[in-house]
Amino acid sequence: MITRNRRHLAVGVCAAALLPLALTACSSDSKDSASAAKTTASAEAGQGASASASASAMTDKPFGPACSSVPKSGAGSFDGMAQDPVATAASNNPALSTLVTAVKKAGLVDTLNNAQNITVFAPTNDAFAKIPKATLDKLLADKAELTKVLTYHVVGQKLTPQQLQKGSFTTLEKSKLTTMGSGESYTVNDTAKVVCGNVKTSNANVYIIDTVLMPKS
């Protein structure tokens, strides 16, 4: 009987001794799991922030197929244009020479250069070439009509690519134009495609387009 009681006592002591160890082990496992979960969450948050920063950086740079033809250095490069007001910057881009001629004929060089925080949808030479020559010559000779057309390409605020996804904006000509798209693909008035977007000048954001926009009569 005494021997049996001693065995029960020994078992009880062992169990009592093992219980704190088991609890400690469980507690340690819980802390490890919580720590691992926290680490994972932090890592995922970091990756999300990094992705967001990368996306922001991408949308802050010029984009589009025609951007590759922009000079890599000099006044006509992206860095060069960023130093000049918009009409001056455009004059340094060979692909915009017809637009620059039109702006000069309309007497809008100082107006555009002195404006603050504007967006210019700038038609390329090829865009003007889509207009029949007789019609284009007539437009260039009519200062009032030319001014109307050119100011229709200007919005009185700096527009980001995100704002172009589905937008309607009042132009300096006083009527509206619409934009639509995403990523690096945008259209203006459902017809003109942005071929080099988000080009910065000292006073404007420029979106180079492949079609001349015509305001409604």
Secondary structure, DSSP 8 states (H G I E B T S, - for coil): -HHHHHHHHHHHHHHHHHHHHHHHHHHHHHHHHHHHHHHHHHHHHHHHHHHHHHHHHHHTS-BSGGGGGS-SSSTTSHHHHTTS-HHHHHHT-GGGHHHHHHHHHTT-HHHHHH--SEEEEEE-HHHHHTS-HHHHHHHHH-HHHHHHHHHTTEESS---GGGGTEEEEEBTTSSEEEEEEETTEEEETTTEEEEEEEEE-SSEEEEEESS------
